[in-house]
Amino acid sequence: MCRLWGFIGAVSNDVNLQDNRIKTSKYNIFTFLPINLFEQFQRVANAYFSVLLILQLIPEISSLSWFTTIVPLVFVLVITAVKDATDDYFRYKSDQQVNNRQSQVLIRGRYSMIFLCLSHLHTQFGKIILYWIHTQADILLLCSSEPYGLCYVETAELDGETNLKVRQALTVTSDLGDISKLMDFDGEVICEPPNNKLDRFTGTLYWKGNKYPLDNEKMLLRGCVLRNTEWCFGMVIFAGNSWFLMVLFSTSISCVYIFLLCLDGKVTDSLINILSTLTVVLFLPWDTFQISAVFSGFLTFWSYIIILNTVVPISLYVSVEVLRLGHSYFINWDRKMYHSPMGTAAEARTTTLNEELGQVEFIFSDKTGTLTQNIMVFSKCSINGQMYENSLFKFFDSSLVEAIKMEDPAVQEFFRLLALCHTVMPEEKSEGNLVYQAQSPDEGALVTAARNFGFVFRARTPETVTLCEMGRTVTYQLLAILDFNNVRKRMSVIVRSPEGQIKLYSKGADTIIFERLDPSSENLMYTTSEHLSEFAGEGLRTLALAYKDLDEDYFKVWMKRLLFASTVIENREDQLAVLYDEIELGMKLLGATAIEDKLQEGVPETIACLNLADIKIWVLTGDKLETAMNIGYSCNMLRDDMNEVFVISGHSLQDVHRVSSAGHVEKTDAFADDSVFEEAIIAEYALVINGHSLHILLDLACLCKTVICCRVTPMQKAQVVELVKRHKRAVTLAIGDGANDVSMIKTAHIGVGISGQEGMQAVLASDYSFAQFRYLQRLLLVHGRWSYFRMCNFLGYFFYKNFAFTLVHFWYGFFCGFSAQTVYDQWFITLFNIVYTSLPVLAMGLFDQDVNDQNSLRYPSLYKPGQQNLLFNKRQFFLCTLQGMATSFLLFFIPYGAFPLMVKEDGSPFSDQQAFAVTIATSLVIVVSVQVRLQISQNTAKTGLLNEKRVLFLSWFDARLLLDRTRHALLDCSQSPLHMGEPDGVLCHIICNAERRLVWHFSEQFPIYR
């Protein structure tokens, strides 16, 4: 709990006094090296290779020079350090720019209070600040240049939303507009500590012996920009590293899926090391059992750990990150995912999930704003049991206009409710031109409909709402607002009419409103329910409207309880919810509204394409069952040619069993049998279910092609995703556009946000974002599939070439007494992965395509191998390992058998070890280069260019070998390497590379999907 006093800046012991300095940078000149190295060595890979480096410094263990490990390790550390230093430098410059901004702070002068222009560093808790444009601390709004303490702000820096939001000061502080009045302000604020929720603030202002509740509507967070407001005064609540955005910054744990296979490879590598070394130790020739022999075996064990560690080199980790970064940029640069009307491009907000995009089995989608446009149009309504509609989607019913003219009480009360019960702010752009600033498109449509029928919402103050009813101006006293939230699913206002009558007006979900109706509305409720079902069957969004007359004495008692509950700090929301429920009981039904929200462009085609890719699509919506089913048919999720559509609705376990036993789901038991599983995959089933029934019939739901969950809350959306994640080993994707979808997006393996009409909170919580639902098929079927295909090919080839490279040492051990001697030159070991074989494998991992993007979309079934993880699994890893072992065997034993038969032109034999090593090394580079060329599915210009560079490098390398008859520094040969120019040496190379064809034909017997 924080306690702050206005003006003097005094703070209790509950809060540590600090200035407004922000610091997002992590390093300085002195701490960069130790902190950065500490962070880097917390990574398992760097720590592992550091241990290897330490072992290599022990002469009794290592037969390799220290630089074979330290060069790649230092290379990785330096690259990472430069990147971290660059990022931190830009953060430092940004911090300096923000910290050096000026603020006008109210301070005590010698004779009076004055505003002094000071750096933001001196903006402390409790200070009174004057702001003109940007707010540089989290402040409590005291007053502004606008009437009634109104303040219009833009919060794009916080949540990405560009629409104006309204903040309003307390009535008791709204007139503190000059220094003389501010001098008398000595209020005390008690509030909760800083949190990371943009829409939540709980506090209480104590001033002049009274308590006043504070919420987020009274706060201006740092980063807000004043619009249509000249100035505002505020009291600093949070500053420095306590402000909202600093609390919001947190390190997210990113999902790593396919790269765990690399860890599997590392474990396999370790097992091979241990088993091979133990085999060596056990079968060493022993004369007698001696302590020295045991110690020698112990040293040999660690020697082979060092020699064989190149199966998984440190360059693998760097290469994977480079590939992921490249794949993310390809998504960002895709012009076919650019939405020109909004100027919004696709954005990969993470680099660690690209491969998982090619393995998605379940998509969980919101409806409103995700499948639909979220542009609301008032279409139909039901008032006092009478339905009003028009065949066109431009609502104008002559009978309703006539009823208004006849001053029908029910009709007038209906539109009066629409004009009063909302949080819309009017803005008069020009004389007679009212523009409504609505936080929800639904509210904007309803208030506009009321205006079109003669009930014009004109103005709002903290205490009044002014309407123009059929040309007559009427001002209602605003007594209380019972806010909407995702749990209540309704909003209510309490107003006093000019005649002194107190009324409660409420609108919300029909099931919620009907539960709170007076028994006298029972017959009207049945009639209205029929109308609502008809509206929902047409895919319209519905709301029920009700009102209640309040007794003056009862309201006074209830209002006192409300004021007390609104000023407590702990459990304020729970206490308010109880009071809201109490006063909203016994309402009388007025009618219902129906709003149209059309589908986005390309939604049916996208869903049909994803269905062909065997991706199961679940729609999670809070709408009625009929609305959800209608949308299902509209967007091609439900079709007439489906075998059957199961509809399951129940509020308890007994209800679900009752529906099942009645025959609505007679095939439920059959789905559980293995014999029906294939039928369920081949045939197409759909399931429409409510949130209460889902966990009971999860297995059935997962077998259906389509599942629509209606009447689900935001929390239930996340629980549905978590339920499937927990019980089904499948990759899940959640897509939504609003704040109520954030929990669902964060729960799924992959979160996708749509930047639409409901702001940017879903985008900020997502891993990928774009503007339209139709771009999802390109994200998955093109970029996701390519990323998975490329990464699998990369990993398979990487393990193949490193097994071929490393296991030559194992074969060589049989001929050197397993003394842990190496075949290759040490510089060759050092540079094999970071120079000799780096470009081709990166080219394959970045640019290779088995099919182009058009065919990926034309044949969605190509996506299925990723769902079944066919391209890189334990079997494929074993085949890559086996192929690498076979290649290493041939690379070693063909030269070994050929060298005794080969002689130079002068008749002298090839007798030195260096020539043997050079032959194997050169053959290895050629073999793995040919392999990557054969493995590339499409020889694009980019992969071809990198391979040409590779060939040029090899040509220069071999030319150096042919021309330099003296010591070659790179190879550290003690004799002339001209052996490579001898006919027998060239022939040996040809034989070694001919075996590549044999291995290729062998691999064809175990085809990898191409």
Summary of the structure (lengths in Angstrom):
residues: 1010
radius of gyration: 36.1
end to end distance: 61.2
largest distance: 122.7
contacts: 3379
relative contact order: 0.08
helix: 49%
strand: 19%
